[in-house]
Amino acid sequence: MARLILFLYRVVFNIVIWPACIYLFRHPNFKGTIATRLGWSLPKIPENRKVLWVHASSVGEVKAVSSLVEKMKKDRKNLFICLTVNTATGRGVAGSIKDIDLILPFPFDLKWVMSRYMDWLSPEVLIVVETEVWPNLIMVAKDKGVHVIFINARMSKGAFNRYTTVSSFMKMILKDTHVLSIGDEDAARFSSLGASNVKVLGNLKLDSIRLPDLRKRRTLKQKLGLGGRPVFIAGSIREGEERYVVDAIRYLSARVSGLLSIVVPRHPDRVSYIIDMIKSFDIQWGLKSSGNLDVDLLIVDTMGELFDLYGVSDVAFVGGSLIDFGGQNILEPIAWGIPTIHGMYMDNFNWALNVVQGHTIRVDNPHELGKAVLRVFDNIDSYKDMAIKARGGLGEVRGVTDRYINALDRYLK
């Protein structure tokens, strides 16, 4: 049955890929990358270098692996790291990591494409970040004798339930792979699906989140010309959450004098949607790219600034949690010691909740977001104390990267 499923997957994907290429030609994530994803346009690889192929899905996975890449390259000057990323935003973030030698869009998961990539790169190891289970990628790598290692591996309950419907297929895919997981529950799910080499090492994202000097907050506020204005930020907002965030901002604007609200959508293409939503409201707004911060609502349409913007805020809401998206990383505002609010849907970030040990504010009704933020502003000192305790928890659990380096060392020598 497993071989039949793989055969059908390969046949169907080979048929649908051609109309899909036409359809995706102008999509932001695929624009200008189709030839590379098909293996038709590949750059030259330096000779006599040990190649490591790392695949990360998007921004979060790229950030998670950044400190690991840096440490791997430090003592292995002959190592050539090729990073493939699905999304354009992820590739943009990867471009700021100096130790990555080559950044490419992830190839289409066709057997002949993956074979071409494996022959071209000749990697010693294929590292897959988190839960990117691409059958042809993994099977071709194993067929060519390449070690396949899942790092920072996690598996949600929903994904596990879907994979169990094709359990024999998953057992064939995961056989002889190595899984280094973020927690016991994830390890158990991978083992249940047939992975035999499973270890729990923790979450790399704990090390990728730097603990900034809190004195930098004043400098950042001065740079942005914020003065003593109270600041609320809603970061990593997902589609469908915008209306709850905008309603909360309208509620707060009438109750918090001088308030600056900052909205950072998770995906840039939602900026125009937010603009259309607020045009009819009596609120002065502007785009971050315009450079004009003398507004009451700032919509961030630039990339790579969210972490520092958390630092200038007084209260933070982290999106992806009011609607069932599994949450986003609450530890970035926590790293600044900012009182942090999130919704009830945090399944993908239970590991982060464990770190902060209850020192965040949970909203169980999305319509209550504005009231929750106002409570923090009204009791700011006590909530700041809570946030500093959460930050202390983050400081105590770092050092995960070294455990991964030790585990990977046997494959990289």
Kinemage of the C-alpha trace (Angstrom):
@kinemage 1
@onewidth
@group {chain A} dominant
@subgroup {mainchain}
@vectorlist {calphas} color= white
{ca met a 1} P 0.000 0.000 0.000
{ca ala a 2} L 2.808 2.443 0.891
{ca arg a 3} L 4.501 1.961 -2.486
{ca leu a 4} L 1.179 2.402 -4.279
{ca ile a 5} L 0.558 5.714 -2.477
{ca leu a 6} L 4.038 6.923 -3.420
{ca phe a 7} L 3.470 5.883 -7.048
{ca leu a 8} L 0.129 7.719 -7.192
{ca tyr a 9} L 1.650 10.801 -5.532
{ca arg a 10} L 4.380 10.911 -8.159
{ca val a 11} L 2.012 10.401 -11.083
{ca val a 12} L -0.503 13.022 -9.951
{ca phe a 13} L 2.148 15.600 -9.066
{ca asn a 14} L 3.840 15.155 -12.462
{ca ile a 15} L 0.520 15.885 -14.163
{ca val a 16} L -0.618 18.869 -12.107
{ca ile a 17} L 2.760 20.621 -11.916
{ca trp a 18} L 2.502 22.179 -15.398
{ca pro a 19} L -0.825 23.986 -14.978
{ca ala a 20} L 0.311 24.809 -11.426
{ca cys a 21} L 3.412 26.557 -12.790
{ca ile a 22} L 1.230 28.742 -14.985
{ca tyr a 23} L -1.099 29.521 -12.104
{ca leu a 24} L 1.752 30.288 -9.665
{ca phe a 25} L 3.867 32.246 -12.141
{ca arg a 26} L 2.980 35.647 -10.632
{ca his a 27} L 2.429 34.554 -7.040
{ca pro a 28} L 4.762 36.493 -4.684
{ca asn a 29} L 6.351 33.308 -3.345
{ca phe a 30} L 6.933 31.803 -6.800
{ca lys a 31} L 7.530 34.819 -9.036
{ca gly a 32} L 10.854 34.479 -10.838
{ca thr a 33} L 11.606 31.099 -9.254
{ca ile a 34} L 9.801 28.527 -11.429
{ca ala a 35} L 12.882 27.524 -13.474
{ca thr a 36} L 14.969 27.084 -10.328
{ca arg a 37} L 12.225 25.086 -8.617
{ca leu a 38} L 12.239 22.753 -11.631
{ca gly a 39} L 16.021 22.400 -11.477
{ca trp a 40} L 16.548 24.093 -14.835
{ca ser a 41} L 18.543 27.074 -13.577
{ca leu a 42} L 21.090 26.176 -10.907
{ca pro a 43} L 24.239 28.085 -9.912
{ca lys a 44} L 27.717 26.577 -9.761
{ca ile a 45} L 28.779 24.938 -6.495
{ca pro a 46} L 32.427 25.388 -5.385
{ca glu a 47} L 34.504 22.233 -5.610
{ca asn a 48} L 36.052 20.433 -2.633
{ca arg a 49} L 33.475 21.721 -0.168
{ca lys a 50} L 31.352 19.589 2.145
{ca val a 51} L 27.739 20.484 1.307
{ca leu a 52} L 24.944 20.648 3.855
{ca trp a 53} L 21.411 21.087 2.505
{ca val a 54} L 19.071 22.751 4.994
{ca his a 55} L 15.383 23.160 4.214
{ca ala a 56} L 13.226 25.631 6.150
{ca ser a 57} L 9.623 26.402 5.266
{ca ser a 58} L 9.330 30.096 6.084
{ca val a 59} L 10.417 32.959 8.335
{ca gly a 60} L 9.975 31.182 11.669
{ca glu a 61} L 12.000 28.150 10.636
{ca val a 62} L 14.737 30.315 9.090
{ca lys a 63} L 15.077 32.296 12.311
{ca ala a 64} L 15.118 29.107 14.363
{ca val a 65} L 18.041 27.668 12.427
{ca ser a 66} L 20.106 30.876 12.245
{ca ser a 67} L 22.133 30.357 15.426
{ca leu a 68} L 22.695 26.693 14.530
{ca val a 69} L 24.060 27.650 11.102
{ca glu a 70} L 26.371 30.202 12.662
{ca lys a 71} L 27.860 27.707 15.111
{ca met a 72} L 28.193 24.946 12.503
{ca lys a 73} L 30.192 27.225 10.235
{ca lys a 74} L 32.402 28.545 13.026
{ca asp a 75} L 34.482 25.384 13.382
{ca arg a 76} L 33.879 23.958 9.903
{ca lys a 77} L 35.357 26.363 7.383
{ca asn a 78} L 35.005 23.821 4.573
{ca leu a 79} L 31.251 23.515 5.075
{ca phe a 80} L 29.030 24.882 2.277
{ca ile a 81} L 25.469 25.515 3.450
{ca cys a 82} L 22.630 25.644 0.934
{ca leu a 83} L 19.318 26.788 2.400
{ca thr a 84} L 16.063 26.216 0.538
{ca val a 85} L 12.979 28.165 1.630
{ca asn a 86} L 9.370 28.006 0.451
{ca thr a 87} L 8.391 31.654 0.869
{ca ala a 88} L 9.757 34.936 -0.445
{ca thr a 89} L 9.671 36.483 3.031
{ca gly a 90} L 11.649 33.547 4.408
{ca arg a 91} L 14.283 33.952 1.702
{ca gly a 92} L 14.462 37.644 2.514
{ca val a 93} L 15.162 36.935 6.179
{ca ala a 94} L 17.701 34.251 5.232
{ca gly a 95} L 19.617 36.861 3.238
{ca ser a 96} L 20.611 38.554 6.506
{ca ile a 97} L 22.321 35.395 7.814
{ca lys a 98} L 25.924 35.793 6.688
{ca asp a 99} L 26.922 32.139 7.236
{ca ile a 100} L 24.537 30.773 4.604
{ca asp a 101} L 26.409 30.285 1.341
{ca leu a 102} L 23.464 29.812 -1.016
{ca ile a 103} L 19.736 30.571 -0.699
{ca leu a 104} L 17.293 28.992 -3.128
{ca pro a 105} L 13.530 28.557 -3.436
{ca phe a 106} L 12.473 25.066 -2.449
{ca pro a 107} L 12.278 22.811 -5.528
{ca phe a 108} L 9.019 21.196 -6.555
{ca asp a 109} L 8.681 17.794 -4.920
{ca leu a 110} L 8.989 15.746 -8.104
{ca lys a 111} L 11.259 12.719 -8.177
{ca trp a 112} L 13.213 13.854 -11.235
{ca val a 113} L 13.631 17.369 -9.825
{ca met a 114} L 14.842 16.095 -6.461
{ca ser a 115} L 17.233 13.675 -8.177
{ca arg a 116} L 18.675 16.559 -10.181
{ca tyr a 117} L 19.127 18.635 -7.003
{ca met a 118} L 20.743 15.762 -5.099
{ca asp a 119} L 23.190 15.088 -7.933
{ca trp a 120} L 23.971 18.790 -8.284
{ca leu a 121} L 24.492 19.493 -4.577
{ca ser a 122} L 25.820 16.063 -3.517
{ca pro a 123} L 25.061 16.913 0.108
{ca glu a 124} L 26.514 14.900 2.961
{ca val a 125} L 23.445 15.639 5.077
{ca leu a 126} L 19.909 16.869 4.449
{ca ile a 127} L 18.501 18.793 7.399
{ca val a 128} L 14.751 19.396 7.434
{ca val a 129} L 13.579 22.036 9.905
{ca glu a 130} L 10.446 21.203 11.906
{ca thr a 131} L 7.821 19.184 9.965
{ca glu a 132} L 8.379 19.495 6.216
{ca val a 133} L 7.586 15.924 5.147
{ca trp a 134} L 8.144 15.966 1.368
{ca pro a 135} L 8.062 12.342 0.149
{ca asn a 136} L 10.284 12.659 -2.945
{ca leu a 137} L 12.815 14.857 -1.186
{ca ile a 138} L 13.254 12.314 1.586
{ca met a 139} L 13.066 9.150 -0.505
{ca val a 140} L 15.538 10.421 -3.131
{ca ala a 141} L 17.945 11.525 -0.400
{ca lys a 142} L 17.839 8.095 1.239
{ca asp a 143} L 18.225 6.335 -2.114
{ca lys a 144} L 21.409 8.352 -2.744
{ca gly a 145} L 22.859 7.623 0.684
{ca val a 146} L 22.285 11.102 2.145
{ca his a 147} L 21.578 11.286 5.881
{ca val a 148} L 18.121 12.780 6.499
{ca ile a 149} L 17.723 14.570 9.829
{ca phe a 150} L 14.657 16.417 11.118
{ca ile a 151} L 15.736 19.127 13.547
{ca asn a 152} L 13.565 21.180 15.863
{ca ala a 153} L 10.995 18.600 14.874
{ca arg a 154} L 7.448 19.209 15.976
{ca met a 155} L 4.156 17.662 15.059
{ca ser a 156} L 0.779 19.135 15.935
{ca lys a 157} L -2.136 16.938 16.907
{ca gly a 158} L -3.911 17.829 13.657
{ca ala a 159} L -0.935 16.888 11.491
{ca phe a 160} L -0.486 13.650 13.416
{ca asn a 161} L -4.127 12.696 12.892
{ca arg a 162} L -3.814 13.350 9.147
{ca tyr a 163} L -0.614 11.334 8.856
{ca thr a 164} L -2.076 8.367 10.724
{ca thr a 165} L -4.595 7.905 7.904
{ca val a 166} L -1.614 6.869 5.722
{ca ser a 167} L 0.454 5.283 8.482
{ca ser a 168} L 2.167 2.652 6.296
{ca phe a 169} L 3.221 5.374 3.859
{ca met a 170} L 4.608 7.537 6.659
{ca lys a 171} L 6.490 4.584 8.112
{ca met a 172} L 8.190 4.080 4.750
{ca ile a 173} L 9.074 7.794 4.486
{ca leu a 174} L 10.382 8.133 8.041
{ca lys a 175} L 12.288 4.851 8.092
{ca asp a 176} L 16.035 5.410 8.652
{ca thr a 177} L 15.606 9.135 9.199
{ca his a 178} L 16.815 10.831 12.379
{ca val a 179} L 14.424 13.014 14.370
{ca leu a 180} L 15.621 15.590 16.902
{ca ser a 181} L 12.414 16.941 18.425
{ca ile a 182} L 11.437 19.912 20.553
{ca gly a 183} L 9.478 17.932 23.159
{ca asp a 184} L 8.315 14.552 24.433
{ca glu a 185} L 4.872 14.782 22.811
{ca asp a 186} L 6.359 15.528 19.394
{ca ala a 187} L 8.871 12.701 19.773
{ca ala a 188} L 6.103 10.262 20.649
{ca arg a 189} L 4.126 11.223 17.549
{ca phe a 190} L 7.116 10.784 15.245
{ca ser a 191} L 7.884 7.414 16.862
{ca ser a 192} L 4.270 6.322 16.484
{ca leu a 193} L 4.486 7.105 12.752
{ca gly a 194} L 7.531 4.883 12.297
{ca ala a 195} L 10.615 6.983 13.029
{ca ser a 196} L 13.016 4.829 15.036
{ca asn a 197} L 15.878 7.280 15.711
{ca val a 198} L 14.173 9.920 17.841
{ca lys a 199} L 15.682 12.201 20.512
{ca val a 200} L 14.305 15.177 22.447
{ca leu a 201} L 16.667 18.169 22.384
{ca gly a 202} L 14.398 21.183 22.901
{ca asn a 203} L 13.427 24.135 20.719
{ca leu a 204} L 16.085 26.030 18.770
{ca lys a 205} L 13.880 29.113 18.776
{ca leu a 206} L 14.797 29.611 22.415
{ca asp a 207} L 18.342 30.476 21.333
{ca ser a 208} L 17.340 32.422 18.228
{ca ile a 209} L 15.503 34.942 20.418
{ca arg a 210} L 18.134 37.282 21.771
{ca leu a 211} L 17.739 38.905 25.170
{ca pro a 212} L 18.298 42.588 24.300
{ca asp a 213} L 19.667 45.220 26.625
{ca leu a 214} L 16.492 46.782 28.026
{ca arg a 215} L 18.212 50.174 28.039
{ca lys a 216} L 18.004 50.041 24.235
{ca arg a 217} L 14.264 50.694 24.459
{ca arg a 218} L 14.813 54.376 25.203
{ca thr a 219} L 17.149 54.726 22.222
{ca leu a 220} L 14.633 53.042 19.917
{ca lys a 221} L 11.816 55.273 21.139
{ca gln a 222} L 13.921 58.376 20.583
{ca lys a 223} L 14.870 57.198 17.101
{ca leu a 224} L 11.198 56.841 16.212
{ca gly a 225} L 10.307 60.132 17.866
{ca leu a 226} L 7.753 58.544 20.179
{ca gly a 227} L 8.571 60.600 23.247
{ca gly a 228} L 6.444 59.463 26.158
{ca arg a 229} L 3.491 58.225 24.089
{ca pro a 230} L 1.901 54.975 25.257
{ca val a 231} L 2.326 52.302 22.587
{ca phe a 232} L 0.262 49.204 21.840
{ca ile a 233} L 1.501 46.766 19.213
{ca ala a 234} L -0.371 43.916 17.551
{ca gly a 235} L 2.224 41.690 15.878
{ca ser a 236} L 2.030 38.747 13.474
{ca ile a 237} L -1.671 39.349 12.784
{ca arg a 238} L -3.207 36.623 10.653
{ca glu a 239} L -6.046 36.846 8.142
{ca gly a 240} L -9.398 37.157 9.869
{ca glu a 241} L -7.905 38.681 13.028
{ca glu a 242} L -7.639 42.168 11.568
{ca arg a 243} L -11.211 43.157 12.427
{ca tyr a 244} L -10.761 42.188 16.089
{ca val a 245} L -7.501 44.136 16.289
{ca val a 246} L -8.980 47.212 14.607
{ca asp a 247} L -12.017 47.080 16.915
{ca ala a 248} L -9.662 46.896 19.900
{ca ile a 249} L -7.696 49.914 18.646
{ca arg a 250} L -10.893 51.954 18.195
{ca tyr a 251} L -11.907 51.020 21.748
{ca leu a 252} L -8.497 51.979 23.168
{ca ser a 253} L -8.155 55.233 21.215
{ca ala a 254} L -11.117 56.667 23.093
{ca arg a 255} L -9.716 55.633 26.484
{ca val a 256} L -5.891 55.901 26.392
{ca ser a 257} L -4.688 59.466 25.850
{ca gly a 258} L -2.007 59.890 23.168
{ca leu a 259} L -2.012 56.208 22.249
{ca leu a 260} L 0.017 55.001 19.263
{ca ser a 261} L -1.160 51.635 17.940
{ca ile a 262} L 1.098 49.587 15.684
{ca val a 263} L -0.275 46.769 13.525
{ca val a 264} L 2.121 44.277 11.931
{ca pro a 265} L 0.385 41.732 9.653
{ca arg a 266} L 2.031 38.346 9.348
{ca his a 267} L 1.762 38.503 5.556
{ca pro a 268} L 2.459 41.760 3.649
{ca asp a 269} L -0.419 41.211 1.233
{ca arg a 270} L -2.848 41.905 4.099
{ca val a 271} L -1.716 45.536 4.405
{ca ser a 272} L -4.134 46.720 1.702
{ca tyr a 273} L -6.962 44.838 3.415
{ca ile a 274} L -6.273 46.641 6.692
{ca ile a 275} L -6.136 50.001 4.910
{ca asp a 276} L -9.509 49.389 3.275
{ca met a 277} L -10.935 48.463 6.668
{ca ile a 278} L -9.824 51.630 8.492
{ca lys a 279} L -10.467 54.238 5.782
{ca ser a 280} L -13.974 54.861 7.038
{ca phe a 281} L -12.863 55.235 10.663
{ca asp a 282} L -12.044 58.543 12.301
{ca ile a 283} L -8.416 57.693 13.033
{ca gln a 284} L -5.187 59.138 11.679
{ca trp a 285} L -3.124 56.362 10.159
{ca gly a 286} L 0.053 55.923 8.139
{ca leu a 287} L 2.404 53.331 6.669
{ca lys a 288} L 5.779 52.564 8.223
{ca ser a 289} L 7.453 52.906 4.818
{ca ser a 290} L 6.316 56.536 4.577
{ca gly a 291} L 8.490 57.533 7.528
{ca asn a 292} L 5.668 59.604 9.045
{ca leu a 293} L 5.079 58.394 12.595
{ca asp a 294} L 2.953 61.357 13.651
{ca val a 295} L -0.156 59.194 13.497
{ca asp a 296} L -2.421 57.290 15.860
{ca leu a 297} L -2.296 54.010 13.917
{ca leu a 298} L 0.872 52.811 12.215
{ca ile a 299} L 0.567 49.946 9.740
{ca val a 300} L 3.883 48.195 9.191
{ca asp a 301} L 4.445 47.399 5.523
{ca thr a 302} L 8.197 46.790 5.868
{ca met a 303} L 10.051 43.583 6.734
{ca gly a 304} L 12.344 42.578 9.589
{ca glu a 305} L 11.335 45.266 12.099
{ca leu a 306} L 8.882 43.461 14.354
{ca phe a 307} L 11.361 42.506 17.079
{ca asp a 308} L 12.560 46.083 17.616
{ca leu a 309} L 8.991 47.406 17.401
{ca tyr a 310} L 8.033 45.074 20.229
{ca gly a 311} L 10.795 46.802 22.173
{ca val a 312} L 9.216 50.268 21.896
{ca ser a 313} L 5.771 49.079 22.982
{ca asp a 314} L 4.170 49.101 26.420
{ca val a 315} L 1.703 46.297 25.708
{ca ala a 316} L 1.919 43.630 22.994
{ca phe a 317} L -0.620 41.321 21.431
{ca val a 318} L 0.733 38.380 19.421
{ca gly a 319} L -1.566 37.174 16.642
{ca gly a 320} L -2.364 33.848 15.069
{ca ser a 321} L -4.116 33.049 18.345
{ca leu a 322} L -7.585 34.630 18.206
{ca ile a 323} L -8.492 32.307 15.323
{ca asp a 324} L -7.235 28.721 15.143
{ca phe a 325} L -3.878 29.242 13.446
{ca gly a 326} L -1.904 27.659 16.296
{ca gly a 327} L -0.423 30.921 17.570
{ca gln a 328} L 2.789 32.856 16.903
{ca asn a 329} L 5.950 33.364 18.917
{ca ile a 330} L 5.102 35.157 22.174
{ca leu a 331} L 8.741 35.091 23.295
{ca glu a 332} L 9.833 38.045 21.145
{ca pro a 333} L 7.950 40.678 23.206
{ca ile a 334} L 8.737 38.652 26.334
{ca ala a 335} L 12.457 39.044 25.547
{ca trp a 336} L 11.939 42.815 25.944
{ca gly a 337} L 10.013 42.389 29.190
{ca ile a 338} L 6.788 43.599 27.563
{ca pro a 339} L 3.411 42.531 29.019
{ca thr a 340} L 2.166 40.091 26.386
{ca ile a 341} L -1.374 39.129 25.401
{ca his a 342} L -2.415 36.188 23.219
{ca gly a 343} L -5.578 34.351 22.294
{ca met a 344} L -6.746 30.863 23.184
{ca tyr a 345} L -5.276 29.103 20.130
{ca met a 346} L -1.625 28.430 20.960
{ca asp a 347} L -1.230 24.745 20.043
{ca asn a 348} L 1.938 25.322 18.005
{ca phe a 349} L 3.528 27.325 20.797
{ca asn a 350} L 2.779 25.302 23.914
{ca trp a 351} L 6.552 25.036 24.324
{ca ala a 352} L 6.703 28.838 24.624
{ca leu a 353} L 3.863 28.889 27.163
{ca asn a 354} L 5.824 26.366 29.223
{ca val a 355} L 8.778 28.752 29.270
{ca val a 356} L 6.800 31.746 30.564
{ca gln a 357} L 4.940 29.637 33.156
{ca gly a 358} L 1.670 31.554 33.139
{ca his a 359} L 3.173 35.045 33.020
{ca thr a 360} L 1.163 36.155 29.970
{ca ile a 361} L -2.419 37.368 29.500
{ca arg a 362} L -4.835 35.071 27.660
{ca val a 363} L -7.937 36.355 25.859
{ca asp a 364} L -10.630 33.705 25.439
{ca asn a 365} L -13.018 35.907 23.456
{ca pro a 366} L -11.568 37.894 20.526
{ca his a 367} L -14.062 40.694 21.181
{ca glu a 368} L -12.455 41.210 24.611
{ca leu a 369} L -9.011 42.109 23.248
{ca gly a 370} L -9.450 45.866 23.721
{ca lys a 371} L -10.568 45.452 27.329
{ca ala a 372} L -7.614 43.172 28.070
{ca val a 373} L -5.163 45.750 26.707
{ca leu a 374} L -6.850 48.522 28.714
{ca arg a 375} L -6.507 46.477 31.932
{ca val a 376} L -2.773 46.272 31.323
{ca phe a 377} L -2.472 50.033 30.745
{ca asp a 378} L -4.513 50.694 33.908
{ca asn a 379} L -2.241 48.398 35.981
{ca ile a 380} L 0.985 48.778 34.042
{ca asp a 381} L 3.426 48.356 36.953
{ca ser a 382} L 2.048 45.006 38.109
{ca tyr a 383} L 1.910 43.691 34.549
{ca lys a 384} L 5.492 44.835 33.931
{ca asp a 385} L 6.548 42.770 36.941
{ca met a 386} L 4.765 39.791 35.398
{ca ala a 387} L 6.572 40.345 32.091
{ca ile a 388} L 9.994 40.523 33.768
{ca lys a 389} L 9.300 37.163 35.440
{ca ala a 390} L 8.414 35.723 32.023
{ca arg a 391} L 11.666 37.128 30.613
{ca gly a 392} L 13.574 35.442 33.448
{ca gly a 393} L 12.061 32.110 32.448
{ca leu a 394} L 13.311 32.614 28.905
{ca gly a 395} L 16.824 33.298 30.164
{ca glu a 396} L 16.896 30.017 32.105
{ca val a 397} L 16.206 27.677 29.166
{ca arg a 398} L 18.774 28.788 26.618
{ca gly a 399} L 21.661 26.630 25.331
{ca val a 400} L 19.602 24.377 23.045
{ca thr a 401} L 21.827 25.046 20.023
{ca asp a 402} L 24.830 23.364 21.635
{ca arg a 403} L 22.810 20.182 22.173
{ca tyr a 404} L 21.916 20.112 18.472
{ca ile a 405} L 25.522 20.747 17.447
{ca asn a 406} L 26.669 17.792 19.553
{ca ala a 407} L 23.989 15.561 18.063
{ca leu a 408} L 24.822 16.601 14.474
{ca asp a 409} L 28.569 16.405 14.941
{ca arg a 410} L 28.807 12.728 13.979
{ca tyr a 411} L 27.294 13.505 10.553
{ca leu a 412} L 29.325 16.655 9.878
{ca lys a 413} L 32.841 15.338 10.589
